[in-house]
Amino acid sequence: MYRLVSSNQIAKAKVNLCLHVTGQREDGYHLLDSLVVFADYGDELSFVTNNSLRLTIGGPFGDELNNGKNNLIYKAAQMLDLELGVDIDLIKNLPISSGIGGGSADAAATLRGLAKHWNLDLPSDKGLALGADVPVCLSSISQRMQGIGDVLAPIGFLPKLAAILINTGDGVSTPDSFHSLNNKNNESIGELPTKKMDFMDTIQYLRGLRNDLQEPVCKLLPSVQIVISSLDSYGSSLSRMSGSGGTCFGLFKDFQEACKVVKKLQEKNPSWWIKPVILG
């Protein structure tokens, strides 16, 4: 049997520094305006050419996923015109249904990895059919995401940011998050800064933005507000929920400070998933 190991792919955690819900189309899709950055940490995927398509899942959160045809990785692989099958191995390091990309990042990494391995074209919709976050995760660079996830533009005014990501293990579904939002016609982000910002300028700017889903999700999932308050109490310059929840992030002036806070939070909340990262 012919087997060839391809290059590995990292499915980086996606963080929505803000998420404005600006409308809803007649077909039900929500219109968004978001500043998206990516962490230096994520799920790990590797690919081995084989004569069939097979997915193996391991890692800290691997037991919470199935490897059947409904998995987004499986669906992503099927979108490409594969002449050969492939063994895909996923190390699931990120929490499930957590608002930081997760399955979308995995699907994007699958498209990226297999297209590179076999020199194939990416799908014309950049994976949008798989989910609204797949196109932005495909390049995994800082971007403004608008429309239903299909309008993307790179942004260069943000510095790299030290952050702490926290997930309590309490999940909330994306449909439930959006369904709980009363006003779906909110203001957009508006014009973006044109000059590179330092840390304090960035914090000041982001404080003027918001996650429209945060307040309704806090009612569904009180642990989100508990995490935000915990991050604030340990000196986070800005604490907010990412995406549709329930992972929250806190921004810190430097990575060393963030790591010190992580130790304190882990001692007090040993059941939480807590990760210091660099966002950029």
C-alpha positions as CSV (number, residue, x, y, z in Angstrom):
1,M,0.0,0.0,0.0
2,Y,1.3,3.4,-1.0
3,R,1.6,5.8,2.0
4,L,3.0,9.3,2.1
5,V,3.0,11.6,5.1
6,S,2.1,15.2,4.3
7,S,3.0,18.3,6.3
8,N,1.1,18.8,9.5
9,Q,-1.4,21.6,10.0
10,I,-2.3,23.6,13.1
11,A,-5.9,24.7,13.4
12,K,-5.4,27.8,15.4
13,A,-7.9,29.0,18.0
14,K,-10.0,31.9,16.6
15,V,-10.8,34.9,18.8
16,N,-13.4,37.5,18.1
17,L,-12.1,40.6,19.7
18,C,-15.6,42.0,19.0
19,L,-18.7,40.7,17.3
20,H,-21.4,43.1,16.1
21,V,-24.6,41.6,14.7
22,T,-25.8,44.0,12.1
23,G,-28.8,42.3,10.6
24,Q,-30.4,39.0,9.5
25,R,-31.2,37.9,6.0
26,E,-34.5,36.4,4.9
27,D,-32.9,33.0,4.7
28,G,-32.0,33.2,8.4
29,Y,-28.3,33.9,8.1
30,H,-27.0,36.6,10.4
31,L,-24.9,39.6,9.2
32,L,-21.8,40.2,11.2
33,D,-19.0,42.7,11.6
34,S,-16.1,41.3,13.6
35,L,-12.4,41.7,14.2
36,V,-10.8,38.3,14.2
37,V,-7.4,37.3,15.5
38,F,-5.7,33.9,16.0
39,A,-3.9,32.3,18.9
40,D,-0.5,30.6,18.7
41,Y,-2.2,27.4,19.9
42,G,-4.8,25.1,18.5
43,D,-5.7,21.6,17.3
44,E,-3.2,19.5,15.4
45,L,-3.9,17.6,12.2
46,S,-1.7,15.3,10.2
47,F,-2.5,13.5,6.9
48,V,-1.3,10.2,5.4
49,T,-2.3,9.2,1.9
50,N,-4.3,5.9,1.9
51,N,-6.8,4.2,-0.3
52,S,-9.8,5.4,1.7
53,L,-10.9,8.3,3.9
54,R,-10.5,7.7,7.6
55,L,-10.5,10.1,10.6
56,T,-8.9,9.3,13.9
57,I,-9.4,11.6,16.9
58,G,-7.4,11.9,20.1
59,G,-6.2,14.6,22.5
60,P,-7.7,16.2,25.6
61,F,-11.1,16.8,24.0
62,G,-11.1,14.0,21.5
63,D,-13.6,11.8,23.4
64,E,-16.3,14.5,22.9
65,L,-16.2,14.1,19.1
66,N,-17.3,11.4,16.7
67,N,-15.3,10.5,13.6
68,G,-18.3,9.9,11.4
69,K,-19.5,11.6,8.2
70,N,-21.1,14.5,10.1
71,N,-17.6,15.6,11.4
72,L,-16.6,18.9,9.6
73,I,-13.1,17.4,8.9
74,Y,-14.7,14.6,7.0
75,K,-17.0,16.9,5.1
76,A,-14.1,19.2,4.3
77,A,-12.0,16.4,2.8
78,Q,-15.0,15.3,0.7
79,M,-15.2,18.9,-0.8
80,L,-11.9,18.3,-2.5
81,D,-11.6,16.1,-5.6
82,L,-9.4,13.4,-4.0
83,E,-7.9,10.8,-6.3
84,L,-6.7,8.9,-3.3
85,G,-8.1,8.5,0.2
86,V,-6.4,9.8,3.3
87,D,-5.9,9.0,7.0
88,I,-6.5,12.2,9.0
89,D,-5.3,12.3,12.6
90,L,-6.7,15.0,14.8
91,I,-5.3,15.9,18.2
92,K,-8.2,17.9,19.7
93,N,-6.6,20.5,22.1
94,L,-9.5,23.0,22.0
95,P,-12.8,22.8,23.9
96,I,-15.9,21.8,21.9
97,S,-18.6,24.4,21.1
98,S,-16.5,27.1,22.7
99,G,-16.7,30.1,20.3
100,I,-13.0,29.9,19.3
101,G,-13.2,28.2,15.9
102,G,-13.0,24.6,16.9
103,G,-14.6,22.6,14.2
104,S,-14.3,25.4,11.7
105,A,-10.6,25.8,12.3
106,D,-10.2,22.0,11.9
107,A,-12.2,22.0,8.6
108,A,-10.1,25.0,7.3
109,A,-6.9,23.2,8.2
110,T,-8.1,20.1,6.4
111,L,-8.8,22.1,3.2
112,R,-5.4,23.8,3.5
113,G,-3.4,20.7,4.2
114,L,-5.0,18.4,1.6
115,A,-4.9,21.1,-1.1
116,K,-1.2,21.7,-0.4
117,H,-0.5,18.0,-0.3
118,W,-2.1,17.1,-3.6
119,N,-1.7,20.6,-5.3
120,L,-5.5,21.0,-5.5
121,D,-7.6,24.2,-5.8
122,L,-9.5,25.3,-2.7
123,P,-13.3,25.4,-3.0
124,S,-14.5,28.5,-4.7
125,D,-16.5,29.5,-1.5
126,K,-13.4,29.0,0.7
127,G,-15.4,26.5,2.7
128,L,-18.3,28.8,3.6
129,A,-20.7,25.9,3.0
130,L,-19.2,24.2,5.9
131,G,-19.7,27.1,8.3
132,A,-19.5,30.9,8.5
133,D,-16.1,30.8,10.3
134,V,-14.3,28.4,7.9
135,P,-13.2,31.1,5.3
136,V,-11.7,33.4,8.0
137,C,-9.9,30.3,9.5
138,L,-8.6,29.3,6.1
139,S,-5.8,31.9,6.2
140,S,-5.7,32.3,10.0
141,I,-4.5,35.9,9.9
142,S,-6.0,38.9,11.6
143,Q,-9.0,40.0,9.5
144,R,-12.2,42.0,9.5
145,M,-15.1,39.6,8.9
146,Q,-18.4,40.9,7.5
147,G,-21.5,39.6,5.8
148,I,-22.3,36.0,6.7
149,G,-18.5,35.3,7.0
150,D,-17.8,35.7,3.3
151,V,-16.5,39.3,3.2
152,L,-12.9,39.3,4.6
153,A,-10.2,42.0,4.7
154,P,-6.8,41.7,6.4
155,I,-6.1,44.2,9.2
156,G,-2.7,45.5,10.2
157,F,-3.3,48.1,12.9
158,L,-3.4,45.7,15.9
159,P,-0.2,44.7,17.8
160,K,0.4,41.1,19.0
161,L,-1.6,40.7,22.2
162,A,-0.9,38.6,25.3
163,A,-4.1,36.9,26.3
164,I,-5.7,34.2,28.6
165,L,-8.4,32.0,27.1
166,I,-10.8,30.4,29.6
167,N,-13.6,27.8,29.1
168,T,-15.5,26.4,32.1
169,G,-16.7,23.4,30.1
170,D,-20.3,24.7,30.0
171,G,-21.4,24.7,26.4
172,V,-23.9,26.8,24.5
173,S,-24.9,26.2,20.9
174,T,-24.5,28.9,18.3
175,P,-28.2,28.8,17.2
176,D,-29.2,29.3,20.9
177,S,-26.8,32.2,21.2
178,F,-28.2,34.0,18.2
179,H,-31.8,33.1,19.0
180,S,-31.5,34.8,22.4
181,L,-30.4,38.1,20.9
182,N,-33.4,40.5,20.8
183,N,-31.9,43.2,18.6
184,K,-30.3,41.9,15.4
185,N,-29.8,45.2,13.7
186,N,-27.0,46.8,15.6
187,E,-24.3,49.3,14.5
188,S,-21.3,48.1,12.6
189,I,-17.7,48.6,13.7
190,G,-17.4,51.6,11.4
191,E,-14.2,52.9,9.9
192,L,-11.0,51.1,11.1
193,P,-7.9,52.8,12.3
194,T,-5.2,53.3,9.7
195,K,-2.1,53.5,12.0
196,K,-0.5,50.8,14.0
197,M,-1.6,50.8,17.6
198,D,0.3,50.1,20.8
199,F,-1.3,48.1,23.6
200,M,-3.1,50.9,25.5
201,D,-4.4,52.4,22.3
202,T,-5.7,49.0,21.3
203,I,-7.5,48.5,24.7
204,Q,-9.0,52.0,24.4
205,Y,-10.2,51.2,20.9
206,L,-11.7,47.8,21.7
207,R,-13.5,49.1,24.7
208,G,-15.6,51.2,22.3
209,L,-16.6,47.9,20.5
210,R,-18.6,45.0,21.8
211,N,-19.8,41.4,21.4
212,D,-23.6,41.7,20.9
213,L,-24.0,38.0,21.9
214,Q,-22.3,38.4,25.3
215,E,-25.2,39.8,27.3
216,P,-27.8,37.3,26.1
217,V,-25.4,34.4,26.5
218,C,-24.6,35.4,30.0
219,K,-28.3,34.8,30.8
220,L,-28.1,31.4,29.3
221,L,-24.7,30.6,30.7
222,P,-24.0,32.5,34.0
223,S,-20.5,31.0,34.1
224,V,-19.5,33.3,31.3
225,Q,-20.0,36.4,33.5
226,I,-18.2,34.6,36.3
227,V,-15.1,34.1,34.1
228,I,-15.2,37.7,32.9
229,S,-15.4,38.9,36.4
230,S,-12.5,36.6,37.4
231,L,-10.3,37.9,34.6
232,D,-11.1,41.5,35.6
233,S,-10.2,40.8,39.2
234,Y,-6.8,39.5,38.2
235,G,-5.9,42.6,36.2
236,S,-7.1,41.9,32.7
237,S,-7.1,45.2,30.7
238,L,-10.1,43.9,28.6
239,S,-12.3,40.9,29.3
240,R,-14.9,39.7,26.8
241,M,-16.6,36.6,25.4
242,S,-15.4,35.3,22.1
243,G,-17.8,34.5,19.3
244,S,-21.0,32.8,20.4
245,G,-19.5,31.6,23.6
246,G,-18.7,30.2,26.0
247,T,-14.9,30.8,25.9
248,C,-13.8,34.2,27.2
249,F,-10.5,36.1,26.8
250,G,-8.6,38.6,28.9
251,L,-5.9,40.8,27.4
252,F,-2.7,41.6,29.3
253,K,0.2,43.9,28.7
254,D,2.7,41.1,28.4
255,F,2.8,37.3,28.2
256,Q,4.8,36.9,31.5
257,E,2.1,38.7,33.4
258,A,-0.6,36.5,31.7
259,C,1.3,33.3,32.7
260,K,1.4,34.4,36.3
261,V,-2.3,35.1,36.3
262,V,-2.9,31.6,34.7
263,K,-1.3,29.9,37.7
264,K,-3.5,31.7,40.2
265,L,-6.6,31.0,38.2
266,Q,-5.8,27.3,37.8
267,E,-5.2,27.0,41.6
268,K,-8.6,28.5,42.3
269,N,-10.5,26.9,39.4
270,P,-8.9,23.5,38.6
271,S,-11.8,22.3,36.4
272,W,-11.5,25.2,34.0
273,W,-9.6,25.0,30.7
274,I,-7.2,28.0,30.9
275,K,-4.5,28.8,28.3
276,P,-2.1,31.7,28.0
277,V,-1.6,32.6,24.3
278,I,-0.3,35.3,21.9
279,L,-3.0,36.7,19.6
280,G,-2.0,38.0,16.2
